[in-house]
Amino acid sequence: MNRIFAITTASERVSVGGDGRGEITFTVTNSSKRPLRGQLRVRPLGSTKSEWLNIAGETERSFSPNATQQVVVNVNAPPGAPAGKYQFRLDAISVINPDDDFTEGPTIDLEVKATEAPKKAFPWRLVAAAAAAVILIVTLTWLLWPRSVEVPDVVGLDVAEATKKFEDLKFKVDVTRQINSSVGLNRVFAQDPQGKSTAKEGATVILLVAAQKPDETKVVYEENFNDFDKDFKIAWSNPKPDITPNGKNRYLGQFGSESVKLTLDKLPPHKAVTVIFDLYILKTWDGDNPGDGPDVWGLKLEDTADLINTTFTNGGAIRQRFACKSGEETAPACQGSGAVGPFGAAINSLGTNPANTVYKIKRTFAHDRSFLILTFFGDLKEVLPENRQIGNESWGLDNVRIEVQ
């Protein structure tokens, strides 16, 4: 048994009153790193009756990686139910692989108080109907039990083509759209179960599909560095201000071979983050020059995952890796495709001697945590030690905007 779900509750005891009713809330978490389709089942234990228990809402749900859902179990003990203590639990089972991927929840103690049941005649007709229904169910199950089918690999295909492949094989398809700039719009970039594996005919397949933009965008942070207030100093790890030589722009900088972090918390629920800012490349940057370079600039998520890692130059005949269009998505491909001289930048608009360029940067990435840590960094090389200082090469940030979707 793979405990692919985690099931917890604030209390492992529920008591029902004289009307026989009560409820308890469970927290169910997908502990894996892949999307799952899970089925929720209430298991009566001992003398507990299954008809006393039911799940509020859908019993089959989609769980994103590491996502959590609340599950409410209602208790309705009928009049005349014997008073005493009973037990039950909540189980979560993978629809795709029910034999191996399931989790048994904690045992819940149920206390039922005495009630008086109305006197009724013995329901012989119901017994006969139930017996007939059992026979019918067993027969249909034997006739219609689904066979195992090889799952096609549809990663990279258009969602319409991928869906048709599965529907032709009698699979059900659950499409989840997420921002993913590394693949084309409406292309499948992940699936569960994986291609070439096997699954029961009629099972649900989860497809993660690249979306163009989120349904709703919220601005959670915006700073132009004109007012260096308390909030500015709290958010940034190195809140040093500067002003451009032409006196028109206040910005965050100057920085050399160092990093500065932006930390935000209490973010609203979201699935993606977009970072937009002006990047100032100041003075004698050398791009991919093997002598006094390479001069690298980048952006990381929580000091680990590279969102941007590229090189810049202010020299007209020197090659740099960055070749993204101004203001458009800074995708991994254009971070390394290369250009000779500054590409897509405003040149010498800040008054810095001998040169400067301003790039409009935009980067979107998947993210669903309540906090965000971004690390902006420079890694600048120089042959002569006396040139390894911000008077020779430096960088800065301006007009920073963080959006969540």
The 8 nearest C-alpha neighbors of each residue, nearest first, counted from 0:
[[1, 99, 100, 2, 101, 102, 98, 3],
 [2, 0, 100, 3, 99, 101, 102, 4],
 [3, 1, 102, 4, 101, 0, 100, 5],
 [2, 4, 1, 30, 100, 31, 101, 29],
 [5, 3, 29, 30, 2, 28, 102, 6],
 [4, 6, 28, 27, 30, 29, 7, 3],
 [7, 5, 27, 104, 26, 4, 28, 25],
 [6, 8, 26, 25, 5, 27, 104, 105],
 [9, 7, 25, 10, 26, 24, 11, 6],
 [8, 10, 11, 7, 25, 24, 26, 23],
 [11, 9, 8, 12, 13, 23, 107, 24],
 [10, 12, 107, 108, 8, 106, 9, 13],
 [11, 13, 108, 107, 10, 109, 14, 110],
 [14, 12, 109, 108, 110, 23, 15, 11],
 [13, 15, 110, 109, 111, 21, 16, 12],
 [16, 14, 21, 20, 19, 111, 110, 13],
 [17, 15, 19, 18, 20, 112, 14, 111],
 [16, 18, 19, 114, 112, 15, 113, 20],
 [17, 19, 16, 20, 15, 78, 114, 76],
 [20, 18, 76, 15, 16, 17, 75, 77],
 [19, 21, 75, 15, 74, 18, 16, 76],
 [22, 20, 74, 15, 73, 14, 75, 19],
 [21, 23, 73, 74, 72, 71, 24, 13],
 [22, 24, 72, 71, 13, 25, 73, 21],
 [25, 23, 71, 70, 72, 8, 69, 26],
 [26, 24, 8, 70, 7, 69, 71, 27],
 [25, 27, 69, 7, 6, 68, 8, 70],
 [26, 28, 6, 68, 67, 5, 69, 25],
 [29, 27, 67, 5, 4, 66, 30, 65],
 [28, 30, 4, 65, 66, 31, 64, 62],
 [31, 29, 65, 4, 3, 28, 5, 32],
 [30, 32, 33, 29, 64, 3, 65, 4],
 [31, 33, 64, 65, 30, 34, 29, 63],
 [34, 32, 64, 31, 35, 63, 191, 65],
 [35, 33, 63, 64, 62, 191, 32, 36],
 [36, 34, 62, 61, 37, 33, 63, 93],
 [35, 37, 61, 94, 60, 93, 62, 38],
 [36, 38, 93, 92, 60, 94, 59, 35],
 [37, 39, 59, 92, 58, 91, 94, 93],
 [38, 40, 91, 58, 90, 59, 92, 37],
 [41, 39, 90, 89, 42, 91, 38, 58],
 [40, 42, 89, 88, 90, 43, 52, 39],
 [41, 43, 88, 87, 89, 40, 44, 90],
 [44, 42, 87, 47, 49, 48, 41, 86],
 [45, 43, 87, 86, 47, 46, 42, 85],
 [44, 46, 47, 86, 43, 85, 87, 48],
 [47, 45, 44, 48, 85, 43, 86, 84],
 [46, 48, 43, 85, 45, 44, 86, 49],
 [49, 47, 50, 51, 43, 46, 52, 44],
 [48, 50, 51, 43, 52, 47, 42, 41],
 [49, 51, 52, 48, 53, 75, 76, 47],
 [52, 50, 75, 76, 49, 74, 48, 53],
 [53, 51, 74, 50, 49, 73, 75, 72],
 [52, 54, 73, 72, 55, 74, 51, 41],
 [53, 55, 72, 71, 73, 56, 58, 52],
 [54, 56, 71, 72, 53, 73, 57, 70],
 [57, 55, 54, 58, 71, 70, 59, 53],
 [56, 58, 59, 60, 55, 54, 39, 38],
 [57, 59, 39, 38, 60, 56, 54, 40],
 [60, 58, 38, 57, 37, 39, 36, 61],
 [59, 61, 37, 36, 38, 58, 62, 57],
 [60, 62, 36, 35, 37, 63, 59, 34],
 [63, 61, 35, 34, 66, 29, 36, 60],
 [62, 64, 34, 66, 65, 35, 61, 33],
 [65, 63, 32, 33, 34, 66, 31, 29],
 [66, 64, 29, 30, 31, 63, 28, 32],
 [67, 65, 63, 64, 29, 28, 62, 68],
 [68, 66, 28, 27, 29, 26, 65, 69],
 [69, 67, 27, 26, 70, 28, 66, 62],
 [68, 70, 26, 25, 27, 71, 24, 67],
 [69, 71, 25, 24, 26, 68, 72, 27],
 [72, 70, 24, 55, 23, 54, 25, 73],
 [71, 73, 54, 23, 22, 53, 55, 24],
 [74, 72, 22, 53, 52, 21, 54, 71],
 [73, 75, 52, 21, 20, 22, 51, 76],
 [76, 74, 20, 51, 19, 77, 52, 73],
 [75, 77, 19, 51, 80, 20, 74, 78],
 [78, 76, 80, 75, 19, 79, 51, 116],
 [79, 77, 116, 114, 80, 115, 76, 19],
 [116, 78, 80, 115, 114, 81, 77, 113],
 [79, 81, 78, 77, 76, 82, 114, 113],
 [82, 80, 79, 113, 83, 111, 114, 112],
 [83, 81, 113, 112, 111, 80, 84, 114],
 [84, 82, 111, 110, 81, 85, 112, 113],
 [83, 85, 110, 109, 111, 108, 86, 82],
 [84, 86, 109, 47, 108, 110, 83, 46],
 [85, 87, 108, 44, 109, 107, 47, 43],
 [88, 86, 43, 44, 107, 42, 106, 108],
 [87, 89, 106, 42, 104, 107, 41, 105],
 [88, 90, 41, 104, 40, 42, 103, 91],
 [91, 89, 103, 40, 104, 102, 39, 41],
 [92, 90, 39, 102, 101, 38, 37, 40],
 [93, 91, 101, 38, 37, 97, 100, 94],
 [94, 92, 37, 97, 96, 95, 100, 101],
 [95, 93, 37, 97, 36, 96, 38, 92],
 [94, 96, 93, 97, 202, 198, 203, 192],
 [95, 97, 93, 98, 100, 94, 99, 198],
 [98, 96, 93, 100, 92, 94, 99, 95],
 [97, 99, 96, 100, 101, 0, 93, 92],
 [100, 98, 0, 97, 1, 96, 101, 93],
 [101, 99, 1, 93, 97, 96, 3, 0],
 [102, 100, 92, 91, 2, 93, 1, 99],
 [101, 103, 2, 91, 90, 4, 104, 92],
 [104, 102, 90, 89, 91, 105, 101, 88],
 [103, 105, 89, 6, 90, 88, 102, 106],
 [106, 104, 88, 107, 103, 7, 89, 6],
 [105, 107, 88, 87, 104, 86, 108, 11],
 [108, 106, 11, 87, 12, 86, 88, 105],
 [107, 109, 12, 86, 85, 11, 13, 110],
 [110, 108, 85, 13, 86, 84, 14, 12],
 [109, 111, 84, 14, 83, 85, 15, 13],
 [112, 110, 82, 83, 15, 84, 14, 109],
 [111, 113, 82, 17, 16, 114, 110, 83],
 [112, 114, 82, 81, 111, 115, 80, 17],
 [115, 113, 79, 78, 17, 116, 112, 80],
 [116, 114, 79, 78, 117, 113, 80, 118],
 [79, 115, 117, 78, 118, 114, 80, 77],
 [116, 118, 119, 115, 78, 79, 114, 120],
 [119, 117, 116, 120, 115, 79, 121, 78],
 [120, 118, 117, 121, 122, 116, 79, 123],
 [119, 121, 122, 118, 123, 117, 124, 125],
 [120, 122, 123, 119, 124, 125, 126, 118],
 [123, 121, 125, 124, 120, 126, 119, 127],
 [124, 122, 126, 125, 121, 127, 128, 120],
 [123, 125, 127, 126, 122, 128, 129, 121],
 [126, 124, 128, 122, 127, 123, 129, 130],
 [127, 125, 123, 129, 124, 128, 130, 122],
 [126, 128, 124, 130, 125, 129, 131, 123],
 [129, 127, 125, 131, 130, 126, 132, 124],
 [128, 130, 132, 126, 131, 127, 125, 133],
 [129, 131, 127, 133, 132, 128, 126, 134],
 [132, 130, 128, 134, 129, 133, 135, 127],
 [131, 133, 129, 135, 130, 134, 136, 128],
 [134, 132, 136, 130, 135, 131, 137, 129],
 [133, 135, 131, 137, 132, 136, 138, 130],
 [134, 136, 132, 138, 133, 137, 139, 131],
 [137, 135, 133, 139, 138, 134, 140, 132],
 [136, 138, 140, 134, 135, 139, 133, 141],
 [137, 139, 135, 141, 136, 140, 134, 142],
 [140, 138, 142, 136, 141, 137, 143, 135],
 [141, 139, 137, 143, 144, 142, 138, 136],
 [140, 142, 138, 139, 144, 143, 137, 136],
 [143, 141, 139, 140, 144, 138, 137, 145],
 [142, 144, 140, 141, 139, 145, 138, 146],
 [143, 145, 140, 141, 142, 146, 139, 200],
 [146, 144, 200, 199, 143, 147, 201, 202],
 [145, 147, 200, 199, 148, 144, 198, 201],
 [148, 146, 199, 198, 200, 197, 145, 149],
 [147, 149, 197, 198, 200, 199, 150, 146],
 [150, 148, 197, 196, 195, 151, 198, 147],
 [149, 151, 194, 195, 196, 197, 148, 198],
 [152, 150, 194, 195, 153, 149, 165, 164],
 [194, 151, 153, 154, 195, 150, 193, 190],
 [152, 154, 156, 161, 151, 155, 187, 194],
 [155, 153, 187, 188, 156, 189, 152, 190],
 [154, 156, 187, 186, 188, 153, 157, 182],
 [157, 155, 186, 153, 154, 187, 161, 158],
 [156, 158, 186, 160, 159, 185, 161, 187],
 [157, 159, 161, 160, 185, 186, 162, 187],
 [160, 158, 162, 161, 157, 163, 156, 185],
 [159, 161, 163, 157, 162, 158, 164, 156],
 [162, 160, 158, 164, 159, 163, 153, 156],
 [163, 161, 159, 165, 164, 160, 158, 166],
 [162, 164, 166, 160, 165, 161, 167, 159],
 [165, 163, 161, 167, 162, 166, 160, 168],
 [164, 166, 168, 170, 162, 167, 163, 169],
 [165, 167, 169, 163, 170, 168, 164, 162],
 [166, 168, 164, 165, 169, 163, 170, 162],
 [167, 169, 165, 166, 170, 164, 200, 148],
 [170, 168, 166, 201, 167, 200, 165, 171],
 [171, 169, 201, 165, 166, 202, 168, 203],
 [170, 172, 203, 202, 201, 204, 166, 169],
 [173, 171, 204, 203, 205, 174, 170, 162],
 [172, 174, 205, 204, 206, 175, 203, 171],
 [175, 173, 206, 205, 207, 172, 176, 208],
 [176, 174, 207, 208, 206, 177, 173, 205],
 [175, 177, 208, 210, 209, 207, 174, 178],
 [178, 176, 210, 209, 208, 179, 175, 207],
 [177, 179, 210, 209, 365, 212, 180, 211],
 [180, 178, 209, 181, 177, 182, 364, 210],
 [179, 181, 182, 330, 178, 183, 363, 364],
 [182, 180, 179, 330, 183, 331, 332, 209],
 [183, 181, 180, 179, 186, 184, 209, 188],
 [182, 184, 186, 185, 209, 181, 180, 179],
 [183, 185, 209, 186, 210, 211, 182, 208],
 [186, 184, 209, 208, 158, 157, 210, 183],
 [187, 185, 157, 208, 156, 184, 183, 209],
 [186, 188, 208, 154, 155, 156, 207, 189],
 [187, 189, 154, 207, 155, 208, 186, 209],
 [190, 188, 207, 187, 154, 206, 191, 208],
 [189, 191, 206, 205, 193, 192, 207, 154],
 [192, 190, 193, 205, 204, 34, 206, 35],
 [191, 193, 190, 204, 194, 196, 95, 150],
 [194, 192, 191, 190, 196, 195, 152, 150],
 [152, 193, 195, 151, 150, 196, 192, 153],
 [196, 194, 150, 149, 151, 152, 193, 197],
 [197, 195, 150, 194, 149, 193, 192, 198],
 [198, 196, 149, 148, 150, 147, 195, 199],
 [199, 197, 147, 148, 95, 200, 149, 150],
 [200, 198, 147, 202, 146, 145, 148, 201],
 [199, 201, 145, 146, 202, 147, 148, 170],
 [200, 202, 170, 169, 171, 199, 203, 145],
 [203, 201, 170, 199, 200, 171, 95, 204],
 [202, 204, 171, 172, 170, 205, 201, 173],
 [203, 205, 172, 191, 173, 171, 192, 206],
 [204, 206, 173, 191, 190, 174, 172, 203],
 [207, 205, 190, 174, 175, 189, 208, 173],
 [208, 206, 175, 189, 187, 176, 188, 190],
 [207, 209, 187, 176, 186, 185, 188, 175],
 [210, 208, 185, 179, 184, 177, 178, 186],
 [211, 209, 178, 177, 176, 212, 184, 185],
 [212, 210, 184, 178, 209, 213, 185, 179],
 [211, 213, 210, 178, 214, 404, 177, 215],
 [214, 212, 404, 215, 216, 211, 178, 210],
 [213, 215, 212, 216, 404, 211, 210, 176],
 [216, 214, 213, 404, 217, 403, 212, 269],
 [215, 217, 404, 403, 402, 213, 218, 214],
 [218, 216, 403, 402, 219, 404, 215, 401],
 [217, 219, 402, 220, 401, 403, 216, 400],
 [220, 218, 402, 401, 217, 403, 221, 266],
 [221, 219, 401, 400, 218, 222, 402, 399],
 [220, 222, 400, 399, 401, 223, 219, 398],
 [223, 221, 399, 224, 398, 400, 220, 397],
 [222, 224, 398, 225, 397, 399, 221, 250],
 [225, 223, 250, 226, 222, 249, 227, 251],
 [224, 226, 223, 249, 227, 250, 222, 248],
 [227, 225, 224, 228, 223, 231, 222, 249],
 [228, 226, 231, 224, 225, 229, 232, 240],
 [227, 229, 231, 230, 226, 232, 224, 233],
 [228, 230, 232, 231, 233, 227, 234, 226],
 [231, 229, 233, 232, 228, 234, 227, 235],
 [230, 232, 229, 228, 234, 233, 227, 235],
 [233, 231, 229, 230, 238, 235, 234, 228],
 [234, 232, 230, 231, 235, 229, 236, 262],
 [233, 235, 262, 231, 261, 232, 230, 263],
 [236, 234, 261, 238, 237, 232, 260, 233],
 [235, 237, 260, 259, 238, 261, 234, 233],
 [238, 236, 235, 259, 239, 260, 232, 258],
 [239, 237, 235, 232, 236, 240, 251, 231],
 [238, 240, 237, 252, 251, 241, 253, 232],
 [241, 239, 251, 252, 250, 238, 249, 242],
 [240, 242, 250, 252, 249, 251, 253, 243],
 [241, 243, 249, 248, 250, 246, 244, 240],
 [242, 244, 246, 245, 248, 349, 247, 249],
 [245, 243, 350, 246, 351, 349, 242, 247],
 [246, 244, 350, 243, 247, 349, 248, 351],
 [245, 247, 243, 244, 248, 242, 249, 349],
 [246, 248, 245, 243, 249, 242, 349, 244],
 [249, 247, 243, 242, 246, 250, 245, 349],
 [248, 250, 242, 225, 241, 224, 243, 247],
 [249, 251, 397, 224, 241, 396, 240, 242],
 [252, 250, 240, 396, 395, 239, 241, 397],
 [253, 251, 395, 254, 240, 241, 239, 250],
 [252, 254, 395, 394, 393, 251, 241, 389],
 [253, 255, 252, 394, 393, 395, 257, 389],
 [256, 254, 393, 389, 257, 377, 394, 388],
 [257, 255, 378, 377, 379, 254, 258, 376],
 [258, 256, 255, 377, 376, 254, 378, 259],
 [257, 259, 376, 375, 377, 374, 260, 256],
 [258, 260, 375, 237, 236, 374, 376, 261],
 [261, 259, 374, 236, 373, 235, 375, 262],
 [260, 262, 235, 373, 234, 372, 374, 236],
 [263, 261, 372, 234, 371, 260, 235, 373],
 [264, 262, 371, 370, 234, 372, 261, 265],
 [263, 265, 370, 266, 369, 371, 262, 372],
 [266, 264, 369, 370, 267, 263, 371, 368],
 [265, 267, 369, 264, 370, 268, 219, 263],
 [266, 268, 269, 265, 369, 403, 219, 217],
 [269, 267, 266, 367, 369, 270, 368, 404],
 [268, 270, 404, 367, 271, 403, 267, 366],
 [269, 271, 367, 366, 404, 365, 272, 268],
 [272, 270, 365, 366, 404, 364, 403, 269],
 [271, 273, 403, 364, 363, 402, 366, 404],
 [272, 274, 363, 402, 362, 401, 403, 275],
 [275, 273, 401, 362, 361, 400, 363, 402],
 [274, 276, 361, 400, 360, 399, 401, 273],
 [277, 275, 399, 398, 360, 397, 359, 400],
 [278, 276, 359, 397, 358, 396, 398, 360],
 [277, 279, 396, 358, 357, 395, 276, 280],
 [278, 280, 357, 395, 394, 281, 356, 396],
 [281, 279, 394, 356, 355, 357, 278, 393],
 [280, 282, 355, 393, 394, 279, 392, 354],
 [281, 283, 354, 392, 355, 353, 284, 391],
 [284, 282, 392, 313, 391, 285, 281, 354],
 [283, 285, 312, 313, 392, 286, 282, 294],
 [284, 286, 312, 292, 288, 294, 283, 291],
 [287, 285, 312, 319, 311, 310, 294, 293],
 [288, 286, 293, 319, 292, 318, 289, 285],
 [287, 289, 292, 290, 285, 286, 293, 291],
 [290, 288, 292, 287, 291, 293, 285, 286],
 [291, 289, 288, 292, 382, 381, 293, 380],
 [292, 290, 381, 382, 380, 288, 289, 285],
 [293, 291, 288, 380, 294, 289, 285, 290],
 [292, 294, 287, 286, 288, 295, 380, 289],
 [295, 293, 379, 292, 286, 310, 380, 285],
 [296, 294, 310, 378, 309, 377, 379, 293],
 [297, 295, 377, 309, 376, 310, 308, 378],
 [296, 298, 308, 307, 376, 375, 309, 377],
 [297, 299, 375, 307, 306, 374, 305, 376],
 [300, 298, 305, 374, 306, 304, 302, 373],
 [299, 301, 373, 304, 302, 303, 372, 374],
 [302, 300, 372, 303, 373, 299, 374, 304],
 [303, 301, 299, 300, 374, 304, 373, 372],
 [304, 302, 301, 300, 299, 305, 374, 306],
 [303, 305, 300, 299, 306, 302, 301, 298],
 [306, 304, 299, 307, 298, 308, 303, 300],
 [305, 307, 299, 298, 304, 300, 308, 297],
 [308, 306, 297, 298, 305, 309, 299, 334],
 [309, 307, 297, 296, 305, 298, 306, 334],
 [308, 310, 334, 295, 320, 296, 321, 297],
 [311, 309, 295, 286, 320, 319, 294, 296],
 [312, 310, 286, 319, 321, 294, 284, 295],
 [313, 311, 286, 284, 285, 314, 319, 341],
 [312, 314, 284, 341, 283, 354, 355, 315],
 [315, 313, 312, 317, 316, 340, 285, 284],
 [314, 316, 340, 317, 313, 341, 339, 312],
 [317, 315, 340, 314, 339, 318, 313, 312],
 [318, 316, 340, 314, 339, 315, 286, 312],
 [317, 319, 339, 338, 340, 287, 286, 316],
 [320, 318, 286, 311, 310, 287, 338, 337],
 [319, 321, 337, 335, 310, 309, 336, 334],
 [320, 322, 334, 337, 319, 309, 335, 310],
 [321, 323, 333, 337, 338, 342, 334, 336],
 [324, 322, 333, 329, 321, 325, 334, 343],
 [325, 323, 343, 327, 326, 322, 342, 328],
 [324, 326, 359, 343, 327, 358, 323, 344],
 [327, 325, 359, 360, 361, 324, 328, 358],
 [326, 328, 325, 324, 361, 329, 323, 360],
 [327, 329, 361, 362, 330, 326, 363, 360],
 [330, 328, 362, 361, 323, 327, 360, 331],
 [329, 331, 332, 328, 333, 180, 334, 181],
 [332, 330, 334, 333, 329, 335, 181, 307],
 [333, 331, 330, 334, 335, 336, 181, 329],
 [332, 334, 323, 336, 322, 335, 331, 330],
 [335, 333, 321, 331, 332, 309, 320, 322],
 [334, 336, 320, 333, 337, 321, 332, 309],
 [335, 337, 333, 320, 334, 322, 332, 321],
 [338, 336, 320, 322, 335, 319, 321, 318],
 [337, 339, 319, 318, 322, 340, 320, 342],
 [340, 338, 318, 317, 316, 319, 341, 315],
 [339, 341, 315, 317, 316, 314, 318, 312],
 [342, 340, 312, 313, 344, 343, 339, 315],
 [341, 343, 344, 322, 340, 338, 321, 323],
 [344, 342, 325, 324, 341, 323, 358, 345],
 [345, 343, 358, 357, 342, 356, 346, 341],
 [344, 346, 357, 356, 348, 358, 347, 343],
 [345, 347, 356, 348, 344, 355, 357, 354],
 [346, 348, 355, 354, 349, 356, 350, 345],
 [349, 347, 346, 350, 345, 355, 356, 357],
 [350, 348, 351, 347, 243, 245, 244, 355],
 [349, 351, 245, 244, 348, 347, 352, 243],
 [352, 350, 349, 354, 244, 355, 353, 282],
 [353, 351, 354, 282, 350, 355, 281, 244],
 [352, 354, 282, 351, 283, 355, 350, 281],
 [355, 353, 282, 352, 347, 351, 313, 281],
 [354, 356, 281, 347, 282, 280, 351, 346],
 [355, 357, 346, 280, 345, 344, 347, 279],
 [356, 358, 279, 345, 344, 278, 280, 277],
 [359, 357, 344, 278, 277, 360, 325, 356],
 [358, 360, 326, 277, 325, 276, 278, 357],
 [359, 361, 276, 326, 275, 358, 277, 329],
 [360, 362, 275, 328, 274, 329, 326, 327],
 [363, 361, 274, 329, 328, 273, 275, 364],
 [364, 362, 273, 272, 274, 361, 271, 328],
 [363, 365, 272, 271, 366, 273, 362, 179],
 [364, 366, 271, 270, 178, 272, 367, 179],
 [367, 365, 271, 270, 272, 368, 364, 269],
 [366, 368, 270, 269, 271, 369, 268, 365],
 [369, 367, 370, 366, 371, 266, 268, 269],
 [368, 370, 266, 265, 264, 367, 267, 371],
 [371, 369, 264, 368, 263, 266, 265, 372],
 [370, 372, 263, 262, 264, 373, 369, 368],
 [373, 371, 262, 301, 261, 300, 263, 374],
 [372, 374, 300, 261, 260, 301, 299, 375],
 [375, 373, 260, 299, 298, 259, 302, 376],
 [376, 374, 298, 259, 258, 297, 260, 373],
 [377, 375, 258, 297, 257, 296, 298, 374],
 [376, 378, 296, 256, 257, 295, 255, 379],
 [379, 377, 256, 295, 294, 296, 380, 376],
 [378, 380, 294, 256, 295, 377, 255, 381],
 [381, 379, 292, 291, 294, 293, 378, 382],
 [380, 382, 291, 383, 387, 386, 292, 379],
 [383, 381, 291, 384, 290, 380, 386, 292],
 [382, 384, 385, 386, 381, 387, 291, 380],
 [385, 383, 386, 387, 382, 381, 388, 380],
 [384, 386, 383, 387, 388, 381, 382, 391],
 [387, 385, 384, 383, 388, 391, 381, 382],
 [388, 386, 384, 385, 381, 391, 389, 383],
 [389, 387, 390, 386, 391, 392, 255, 385],
 [390, 388, 393, 392, 391, 255, 254, 253],
 [389, 391, 388, 392, 393, 386, 282, 387],
 [390, 392, 389, 388, 386, 283, 282, 393],
 [393, 391, 389, 282, 283, 284, 390, 281],
 [394, 392, 255, 389, 281, 254, 253, 280],
 [395, 393, 280, 254, 279, 281, 253, 255],
 [394, 396, 252, 279, 253, 251, 278, 254],
 [397, 395, 278, 251, 277, 250, 279, 252],
 [396, 398, 250, 277, 399, 223, 276, 251],
 [399, 397, 223, 276, 222, 277, 400, 396],
 [398, 400, 276, 222, 397, 221, 275, 223],
 [401, 399, 221, 275, 220, 274, 276, 398],
 [402, 400, 274, 220, 219, 218, 273, 221],
 [401, 403, 218, 273, 217, 272, 219, 216],
 [404, 402, 272, 217, 216, 271, 269, 273],
 [403, 216, 271, 269, 213, 215, 270, 272]]
